[in-house]
Amino acid sequence: MRPFRTSPARRRAPVPAVAVALGVAALLALASCGNAARSGAVASVSPTPTSEFRGAMYPHPHPRPHFVLTDQQGQRYDFGARTAGTVTFLYFGYTHCPDVCPTTMADLATALRSLPGPLRDTVQVVFVTTDPKRDTPKAIGAWLAHFDPDLHTKFVGLTGGQAEIDGAQRAAGVPLAEDDGQTHSAQLLLYGPDDVSRVFYLQGASPRDIAHDIPLIAKG
């Protein structure tokens, strides 16, 4: 089974309701394997009845990963050190993606714009390419500029050698991208000031859902 595959034919479609005990496990499996992505279906992320979050929750918190890549200015960027103690979104994708990756970045920007300024400006978004052959720092910078021109805290785009990209994915606990980066993790990861991730999102989560969770995560 393989990670998430982006394709022009992708459509949003909610999965049927499942038992609470199996819900999170099913979402995790989808994010890791992307079996629904191969058939054209997309999971809709729903909270468990006992959760105050609208994103899906991990059974156990995931620590903020540590890896060093190159940002859109061509400078080395230590993810663990530079984002420590902040609300941070981390997403793996590629700039030539026809649908899911730009939709995710646009949804994030929309969610952030709905927040009060002091909170919005403390949130960092980090995009890591899974296609380092084509995604140069300049290409990533130009692509991200479509989404954050009016935001005070600009999105960070990272690239590097293939071994470095693979290491970043392993550190974040997502499956390694395949097919020259076009098959990649479906998870949008969210880390809090306590440097752990309890909540994640799959394609189908709305900007309103994401915005709802940010103040809760920011409070720790």
C-alpha positions in Angstrom: 0.0 0.0 0.0 1.2 3.5 -0.8 1.0 7.1 0.4 -1.2 9.8 -1.0 -1.3 10.3 -4.8 -2.4 13.6 -6.2 -4.2 13.6 -9.5 -6.4 16.0 -11.5 -9.3 13.6 -11.1 -9.4 13.9 -7.3 -12.7 14.8 -5.7 -13.7 15.4 -2.0 -16.0 12.7 -0.7 -16.7 11.8 3.0 -16.1 8.3 4.1 -19.0 6.5 5.9 -19.2 6.8 9.7 -17.2 4.2 11.6 -17.0 3.2 15.3 -15.2 5.7 17.5 -12.7 3.0 18.5 -11.7 2.5 14.8 -12.1 6.0 13.5 -8.6 7.4 14.3 -6.9 4.2 13.3 -8.7 4.3 9.9 -7.6 7.9 9.3 -4.0 7.1 10.2 -4.0 4.1 7.8 -5.4 6.3 5.0 -2.8 9.0 5.6 0.0 6.4 5.6 -1.2 4.2 2.7 -3.4 6.3 0.5 -5.5 3.4 -0.6 -8.6 5.6 -0.9 -6.5 8.1 -2.9 -5.9 5.4 -5.6 -9.6 4.9 -6.1 -10.4 8.6 -6.2 -12.0 8.9 -2.7 -10.9 11.3 -0.1 -11.4 11.0 3.7 -13.3 13.8 5.4 -11.7 14.4 8.8 -14.1 14.4 11.7 -13.5 14.8 15.4 -14.3 12.0 17.8 -17.3 12.8 20.1 -15.0 13.3 23.1 -12.6 15.7 21.3 -12.8 19.5 21.3 -10.7 19.5 18.1 -12.1 19.3 14.6 -9.0 17.7 13.2 -8.2 14.0 13.7 -6.3 13.2 16.9 -3.3 10.9 17.2 -3.6 8.1 19.9 -0.4 9.5 21.3 1.3 12.9 20.9 4.1 13.0 18.2 7.2 15.1 19.1 8.2 18.0 16.8 10.7 16.6 14.4 14.3 17.8 13.9 15.7 18.1 10.4 17.7 20.7 8.4 16.9 21.7 4.8 17.3 24.7 2.6 14.6 27.4 2.5 13.4 29.6 -0.4 16.2 32.1 0.3 18.8 29.4 -0.1 19.6 29.4 3.6 19.8 26.4 5.8 16.7 26.0 8.0 16.7 23.9 11.2 13.0 23.0 11.5 13.2 21.9 15.1 15.1 24.9 16.3 13.4 27.6 14.2 9.9 26.5 15.0 10.3 25.4 18.6 7.6 26.6 21.0 5.4 27.9 18.2 2.2 26.8 16.6 3.4 25.2 13.4 1.9 23.5 10.4 4.0 21.1 8.5 3.1 19.7 5.1 4.9 17.5 2.5 4.0 18.0 -1.2 5.3 19.5 -4.4 4.7 22.7 -6.4 3.7 21.0 -9.7 0.8 19.3 -7.9 -2.4 20.1 -9.9 -4.9 20.0 -7.0 -4.3 18.9 -3.4 -1.1 20.8 -2.5 -2.2 24.2 -3.7 -5.7 23.6 -2.2 -4.0 22.8 1.2 -1.9 25.9 1.1 -4.9 28.1 0.1 -7.0 26.6 2.9 -4.3 27.3 5.4 -4.0 30.9 4.3 -7.8 31.3 4.5 -7.9 29.8 8.0 -5.1 32.2 9.2 -6.8 35.2 7.7 -9.9 34.5 9.9 -7.9 34.7 13.1 -7.1 37.8 15.2 -3.9 39.4 14.1 -1.8 38.7 17.3 -2.6 35.0 17.1 -2.4 34.8 13.3 1.1 36.3 13.3 2.5 33.7 15.6 1.6 30.7 13.4 4.2 29.3 11.1 3.5 27.2 8.0 6.3 25.1 6.6 6.1 23.3 3.3 8.6 20.6 2.4 8.9 19.5 -1.2 8.8 15.9 -2.1 10.1 16.7 -5.6 13.5 18.2 -5.0 14.6 17.6 -8.6 12.2 20.3 -9.9 11.5 22.3 -6.7 14.4 24.7 -6.4 14.4 27.3 -3.6 13.4 29.9 -6.2 10.6 27.8 -7.6 9.2 27.1 -4.1 9.4 30.8 -3.1 7.5 31.9 -6.2 4.8 29.2 -5.6 4.3 30.0 -2.0 4.0 33.7 -2.8 0.7 33.0 -4.4 -0.8 32.1 -1.0 0.7 34.4 1.7 1.2 37.9 0.1 -0.9 39.6 2.8 0.2 37.6 5.8 2.8 39.0 8.2 4.4 35.6 8.9 5.3 34.2 5.5 5.1 30.5 4.6 8.5 28.7 4.7 9.4 26.4 1.8 12.1 23.8 2.1 14.0 21.6 -0.3 17.3 19.7 -0.3 18.9 16.5 -1.5 16.8 13.4 -1.8 18.4 11.8 1.2 17.7 15.0 3.2 14.0 15.0 2.1 13.7 11.3 3.0 15.2 12.0 6.4 12.7 14.8 7.0 9.8 12.6 6.2 11.1 9.9 8.5 11.6 12.4 11.3 8.0 13.6 10.9 6.7 10.1 10.9 5.1 10.2 7.5 5.6 7.7 4.7 8.3 8.3 2.1 7.0 9.9 -1.1 7.1 7.8 -4.3 6.8 8.4 -8.0 9.2 11.3 -8.0 7.4 12.9 -5.1 3.9 12.8 -6.7 2.7 10.1 -4.3 3.1 11.6 -0.8 1.7 11.8 2.7 -1.9 13.1 3.0 -1.3 14.5 6.5 -1.2 18.2 7.4 0.6 18.1 10.8 0.0 20.7 13.5 2.4 21.2 16.4 1.8 23.3 19.5 3.9 25.4 21.8 4.6 22.2 23.8 6.4 20.9 20.7 4.2 17.9 20.1 1.5 17.2 17.5 -1.8 15.9 18.8 -4.0 16.8 15.8 -3.6 16.4 12.0 -5.8 17.0 9.0 -6.4 15.2 5.7 -7.8 16.6 2.5 -11.4 17.5 3.2 -10.8 19.5 6.3 -12.2 23.0 5.9 -10.4 26.3 6.6 -13.1 26.8 9.3 -12.1 23.5 11.0 -8.4 24.4 10.9 -9.1 27.9 12.3 -11.2 26.5 15.1 -8.3 24.3 16.4 -5.5 26.9 16.2 -6.5 28.8 19.4 -7.0 25.6 21.3 -3.5 24.4 20.3 -2.0 27.8 21.0 -3.3 27.6 24.6 -1.3 24.4 25.1 
